[in-house]
Amino acid sequence: MYRYDEFDHAFVAERIAQFRDQVERRLSGELSEDAFKPLRLMNGVYLQLHAYMLRIAIPYGTLSSRQMRMLAHVARTYDRGYGHFTTRQNLQFNWPKLSEMPDALADLASVEMHAIQTSGNCIRNVTADHFAGAAADEVADPRPYAEILRQWSSVHPEFSFLPRKFKIAVTGAERDRAAIQVHDVGLHLKKNDKGEIGFAVYVGGGQGRTPLVAKLIRDYLPEADLLSYITAIMRVYNLHGRRDNKYKARIKILVHETGAEELARQVEVEFDKLRDTELKLPEADVQAISAYFAPPALPERPEGWESLARWKKADPAFARWVQQNVQPHKNPDYGMVTISLKPIGGIPGDATDVQMEAVADIAEEYAFDEIRVSHEQNLILPHVALADLEAVYRGLVANGLETANAGLITDIIACPGLDYCALANARSIPVAQEISTRFGSPERQAEIGELKIKISGCINACGHHHVGHIGLLGVEKKGAELYQITLGGSGDENTSIGEIIGRGFEPDKVTDAIETIVDTYLGLRLDPSETFLTAYRRVGPQPFKTALYGASSSAAEAA
């Protein structure tokens, strides 16, 4: 992973000193809350429903054991003993005291972490495939390019006050595990006919009030032109993006209103001015950054195959965990382990300080000191020898982290909702807990197969409900909470926005509605290998509408 140089250390230390002074002036009354707001947002501090919230950046989702232990320390020392991992590969602390936040940031800086640009109208944390550097289907590790973008965008003088927040995601594999087509800019690493690395560039994706799938505006961008081309996109957006209406300020609206072809033309005009400037990436710099992400030396461990077969035969729970939470590694003696933060009946994405420290210990001993955060609110150990899987599993069991549900119906993405967020219309956490409990049986989950439920407590879509196979949106109607259901969404390489299926459901009826949807799917699928999403795309929404609202209900009546 990337390691700070002298500039990085000085830069972060200076920001903490500035913020400490700003906090002191806010607490003394010298700064009003309105004056303090833009300053705190630049340092990842939100004012939530009950308290301030601190959002920590985890660039492209990569952590060391040392950093994870520091997150545990911050949770224990400045919060209530836990943190919440988010869909942006960040970590949120929901209860720190404002007066103690500079101290928390200073502690984080000691392990090369910060909260800069995790909020505000700037370029946010750049995200990447959580299996980067380990996946067998990978063309190249996307993290060096994410790091280059991070360095370029940090406190960029031209792009620190954009019309709206701006999100970039990078993937380097055939399968899109970074949801690049629902980002402001999505980059897909690829090789041309000469075997040279470049990028397919997608622009204008996003969720929220106006969910849109990004448009491909360049099929192949040479590696050296990455910063020139992204700068060209940013300049076009900065110049023409709406500033009079925050609901229409994202680049997706500009793409939609201008047209992808015209926007691409404008970007190319700007790019022509920039392509041969100092923004061109020198090969030596790319190699220097890439060296930080060199894969660990993985010794041959062929004994793992025989041991694994024996352990699976002896322990059905372990066998179930391996089947669901361990994916093939590019090295056949290794696997990529998903640590589910979705215990049955638990709060999606939460981890206690004790659990964080346990993961740090396991990663240090068995996973080459490397941890990833996925946008699906789970943790990943990208390099684990098959021969060590049983020991890793026992360590997870001891800390309540052994849930074998990655990709299944209880692996629910959910935002904090009305329990924490001042913007929310409805609660997300209790709904996720009830659905998880209802479908928690391993046999039931196995019968259903791959099914992604995503829940947002408001239209801002922090829970990515638009791209859930089943999406739930909390809305408020006449003072009551309701949950609108969407079906058929996906955030992978075949991205789609879910369709609103009909009128909303009350909190005490929404889990029954999910069960009706699941039962309908099980009844119409061609065979057990046909996933929910495949079946939905084959039959469309009508069988589900009929099951939910009755045979006589039309789409208009349901809406």
Sequence and secondary structure as in RCSB ss.txt:
>XXXX:A:sequence
MYRYDEFDHAFVAERIAQFRDQVERRLSGELSEDAFKPLRLMNGVYLQLHAYMLRIAIPYGTLSSRQMRMLAHVA
RTYDRGYGHFTTRQNLQFNWPKLSEMPDALADLASVEMHAIQTSGNCIRNVTADHFAGAAADEVADPRPYAEILR
QWSSVHPEFSFLPRKFKIAVTGAERDRAAIQVHDVGLHLKKNDKGEIGFAVYVGGGQGRTPLVAKLIRDYLPEAD
LLSYITAIMRVYNLHGRRDNKYKARIKILVHETGAEELARQVEVEFDKLRDTELKLPEADVQAISAYFAPPALPE
RPEGWESLARWKKADPAFARWVQQNVQPHKNPDYGMVTISLKPIGGIPGDATDVQMEAVADIAEEYAFDEIRVSH
EQNLILPHVALADLEAVYRGLVANGLETANAGLITDIIACPGLDYCALANARSIPVAQEISTRFGSPERQAEIGE
LKIKISGCINACGHHHVGHIGLLGVEKKGAELYQITLGGSGDENTSIGEIIGRGFEPDKVTDAIETIVDTYLGLR
LDPSETFLTAYRRVGPQPFKTALYGASSSAAEAA
>XXXX:A:secstr
     HHHHHHHHHHHHHHHHHHHHHHHTSS HHHHHHHHHTTTEEE SSSEEEEE  GGGEE HHHHHHHHHHH
HHHSSSEEEE TTS EEES   GGGHHHHHHHHHTTT   TTSSSSSB   EE TTTTTBTTBSS SHHHHHHHH
HHHTT TTSSS SS B EEEE BSS  S GGGSSEEEEEEE TT  EEEEEEE  B TTS B  EEEEEEEEGGG
HHHHHHHHHHHHHHHS SS GGG SHHHHHHHH HHHHHHHHHHHHHHHTTSTTS  HHHHHHHHHTT       
 THHHHHHHHHHHH HHHHHHHHHHEEEBSSTTEEEEEE    TTS TTEEEHHHHHHHHHHHHHHSTT EEE T
TS EEEEEEEGGGHHHHHHHHHTTT     TTSTT  EE  GGGT TT SS SHHHHHHHHHHT  HHHHHHH S
  EEEESSTT TT GGGSSEEEEEEEETTEEEEEEEES B STT B  EE SS B TTTHHHHHHHHHHHHHHH 
SSTTS HHHHHHHH SHHHHHHHH TT  HHHH 
